[in-house]
Each structure stands twice: as C-alpha cells, then as structure tokens.
Amino acid sequence: MDALTLRPSTRAAGVALAAGLLLAATLAPCAAAQVGPSGGAPAQGARQTLTASGGPVTIHADAMAFSGKARTVTFTGAVRVEQDGMTLAAQRIEVTLEDDGPAGAQGIRHMVATGDVHFAQGERQATAGSAEYDPAAQTVTLADGPRVTDGGMAVAGERITIHLVSGESTVEGGVFTFQETR
C-alpha cells in the first residue's frame, strides 16, 4: 500500500487539539494515513488509524479516495473521526493538501466536512450542515444551520466562525440561549 503522511504546518501544530477545536481540525495533526494501492482508487469500508500528538485518530468511512493530481483525500459515507474523547461525524470530509514539502509529507491546506456534521467532546456538542477548517487563518467556520451547546449555554446562527488561536468566536445572525444549570 502507498503511504500518505499528513502533517500540520508549524502554525497549526497542536493548536486545534489543545484548544478543544470544534470540528474538522481533528485531522490537522495527523501523522500517517494509508490509501488504496493505486493511490487513487477508493478504499471501500475504509478504517484508518492515524497517530497524532493527542493520541491515535481513527477514521471510519464507507469509502476513501486519494487524488495526487488534485492533492485531495476524500472520505465519504458515514464518516466518523475519533480521537481522545472527541468525535466528528459527517457524510463527507475532503482534505486538500499543500503543494510544498517532500512527496508523502504534505501539510493540510484546507478541509471541509459536509452533510449532517456533528461534533462531540464532553458536554460540548456542535451540529451544522458544513464545517470548514482553514489552517492558514486558524479558523473553523460552521455554516448551514450551525448550533453549538456547551454546558448551560447554546448558540445558533447563520454562520459561526471559531478563531483557534484567540479562542474567540464570531456568530452571524445568532441566537444565544443561557440555561440555568443545577
């Protein structure tokens, strides 16, 4: 099998997991992934285990495809990413690799999760129609009916952007709900 190594850029290293990243960045610190023997054929019933600074990252999917020309890795059909108490689920996750770096050791340029996106980590839950991770900007953007709950608070809006370095979030068209916790 051909090997594909995904490494974060220096700016993205460790930020996503340490900050309790909402969604997609669970793939940012990946160290290795296996692809089909041809490098482009989808792997049916794909289950990949990756090693990251936060522990192993396991990806379950109905299929996985790698395109060297387009520089993408696409997981489709009931995709589930698990790492150290965090779970990300979506119908499709597409990772675009950076062009630089030695063959097989590219960083992540962009990542998009679409179709019934769910994230869970402890009491923190997030749902959206799509989530986009931009390592250069260090942001995760939730769209298409995003909703985030954490303990006694909930926020929903048209679009929620999480700035990973500062921990700040921007909610466009938002509705905030504060519940009394006992």
C-alpha positions as CSV (number, residue, x, y, z in Angstrom):
1,M,0.0,0.0,0.0
2,D,1.1,3.5,-0.7
3,A,1.5,5.7,2.4
4,L,0.4,9.3,2.7
5,T,1.6,11.3,5.7
6,L,-0.4,14.4,6.8
7,R,1.5,16.9,8.9
8,P,0.2,20.2,10.2
9,S,2.0,23.4,9.2
10,T,4.1,24.9,12.0
11,R,1.4,27.5,12.8
12,A,-1.3,24.8,13.2
13,A,0.7,22.3,15.2
14,G,-1.1,21.4,18.4
15,V,-3.4,24.4,18.4
16,A,-6.5,22.5,17.3
17,L,-6.5,19.7,19.8
18,A,-5.2,21.8,22.7
19,A,-8.0,24.4,22.2
20,G,-10.7,21.8,22.1
21,L,-11.3,22.5,18.5
22,L,-14.9,22.3,17.3
23,L,-14.9,20.0,14.3
24,A,-12.5,19.3,11.4
25,A,-9.2,20.0,13.0
26,T,-9.0,16.6,14.4
27,L,-7.2,15.7,11.2
28,A,-4.7,18.6,11.4
29,P,-2.1,16.8,13.5
30,C,-2.2,13.5,11.6
31,A,1.0,11.7,11.1
32,A,0.1,8.9,8.7
33,A,-2.8,7.5,6.6
34,Q,-3.0,4.6,4.2
35,V,-4.6,4.8,0.8
36,G,-5.5,2.3,-1.8
37,P,-2.7,0.5,-3.7
38,S,-3.2,2.6,-6.8
39,G,-3.0,5.9,-4.9
40,G,-6.3,7.0,-6.4
41,A,-8.8,4.1,-6.1
42,P,-11.3,4.4,-3.3
43,A,-10.8,2.1,-0.3
44,Q,-14.2,0.5,0.4
45,G,-15.1,0.2,4.1
46,A,-12.2,2.4,4.9
47,R,-11.0,2.4,8.5
48,Q,-7.8,4.4,9.1
49,T,-5.9,4.8,12.3
50,L,-3.6,7.8,12.5
51,T,-1.2,8.9,15.1
52,A,-1.3,12.5,16.5
53,S,0.0,14.4,19.4
54,G,-3.3,13.9,21.2
55,G,-3.3,10.2,20.6
56,P,-4.5,8.0,17.8
57,V,-7.0,9.4,15.3
58,T,-9.3,6.7,13.9
59,I,-11.4,7.4,10.7
60,H,-14.3,5.2,9.8
61,A,-15.8,5.7,6.3
62,D,-17.7,3.8,3.7
63,A,-15.0,4.8,1.1
64,M,-11.8,6.8,0.9
65,A,-10.1,8.2,-2.3
66,F,-6.8,9.9,-2.8
67,S,-6.1,12.1,-5.8
68,G,-2.5,13.0,-6.3
69,K,-3.3,15.4,-9.1
70,A,-5.9,17.3,-7.2
71,R,-4.0,16.9,-3.9
72,T,-7.1,15.7,-2.1
73,V,-8.1,12.9,0.3
74,T,-11.8,12.4,0.4
75,F,-13.7,10.3,2.9
76,T,-17.4,9.6,2.1
77,G,-20.4,7.8,3.5
78,A,-21.0,7.8,7.3
79,V,-17.6,9.3,8.1
80,R,-16.6,9.2,11.8
81,V,-13.4,10.6,13.2
82,E,-12.5,9.7,16.7
83,Q,-9.6,10.9,18.9
84,D,-9.2,11.1,22.7
85,G,-12.8,11.6,23.6
86,M,-13.7,13.7,20.6
87,T,-15.9,12.6,17.8
88,L,-16.6,14.2,14.4
89,A,-19.2,12.7,12.1
90,A,-20.2,13.9,8.6
91,Q,-21.3,12.4,5.3
92,R,-18.2,13.6,3.6
93,I,-14.8,15.1,4.6
94,E,-12.4,16.4,2.0
95,V,-8.8,17.3,2.8
96,T,-6.8,19.5,0.4
97,L,-3.0,19.1,0.8
98,E,-0.4,21.8,0.5
99,D,1.8,21.7,-2.7
100,D,5.1,22.1,-0.9
101,G,7.0,19.5,1.1
102,P,8.6,16.2,0.1
103,A,6.3,13.6,-1.5
104,G,4.1,11.9,1.1
105,A,4.7,14.6,3.8
106,Q,2.4,17.4,2.8
107,G,0.5,19.6,5.3
108,I,-3.2,20.4,5.2
109,R,-4.2,23.5,3.2
110,H,-7.9,23.2,3.7
111,M,-10.5,20.8,5.0
112,V,-14.3,20.7,4.5
113,A,-16.8,18.5,6.3
114,T,-20.3,18.4,4.7
115,G,-23.6,16.6,5.3
116,D,-25.1,16.3,8.8
117,V,-21.9,17.4,10.6
118,H,-21.8,16.5,14.3
119,F,-19.0,17.1,16.8
120,A,-18.9,16.0,20.4
121,Q,-16.4,16.4,23.2
122,G,-17.6,16.0,26.7
123,E,-20.5,18.5,27.2
124,R,-19.6,20.4,24.1
125,Q,-21.8,19.5,21.1
126,A,-21.9,21.1,17.7
127,T,-24.1,20.5,14.6
128,A,-24.0,22.1,11.2
129,G,-24.6,21.3,7.5
130,S,-21.0,22.1,6.8
131,A,-17.7,22.9,8.6
132,E,-14.6,24.4,7.0
133,Y,-11.1,24.4,8.6
134,D,-8.6,26.9,7.3
135,P,-5.1,26.3,8.9
136,A,-3.6,29.5,7.5
137,A,-6.2,31.6,9.1
138,Q,-6.5,29.2,12.1
139,T,-10.3,29.2,11.9
140,V,-13.2,26.8,11.8
141,T,-16.4,28.0,10.2
142,L,-19.7,26.3,10.8
143,A,-22.5,27.0,8.3
144,D,-25.9,25.7,7.1
145,G,-27.8,25.9,10.4
146,P,-24.9,25.7,12.9
147,R,-25.7,25.2,16.6
148,V,-23.2,24.8,19.4
149,T,-24.0,23.8,23.0
150,D,-21.7,23.7,25.9
151,G,-23.0,23.0,29.4
152,G,-25.7,25.5,30.1
153,M,-25.1,27.7,27.0
154,A,-26.3,27.3,23.4
155,V,-25.7,29.5,20.3
156,A,-27.1,29.2,16.9
157,G,-26.8,31.4,13.8
158,E,-26.4,31.6,10.1
159,R,-22.6,31.2,10.5
160,I,-20.3,30.6,13.4
161,T,-16.5,31.2,13.0
162,I,-14.2,30.0,15.7
163,H,-10.7,31.6,15.8
164,L,-8.5,28.9,17.2
165,V,-5.5,31.0,18.4
166,S,-7.6,33.5,20.4
167,G,-10.4,31.2,21.3
168,E,-12.9,33.9,20.2
169,S,-16.0,33.2,18.1
170,T,-18.0,35.3,15.7
171,V,-21.7,34.5,15.3
172,E,-23.6,36.0,12.4
173,G,-27.4,36.1,12.7
174,G,-27.1,34.5,16.1
175,V,-29.5,33.4,18.8
176,F,-28.0,32.9,22.2
177,T,-29.6,30.7,24.9
178,F,-28.4,30.6,28.5
179,Q,-29.9,27.8,30.6
180,E,-29.7,27.6,34.4
181,T,-27.6,24.6,35.4
182,R,-28.0,22.8,38.7
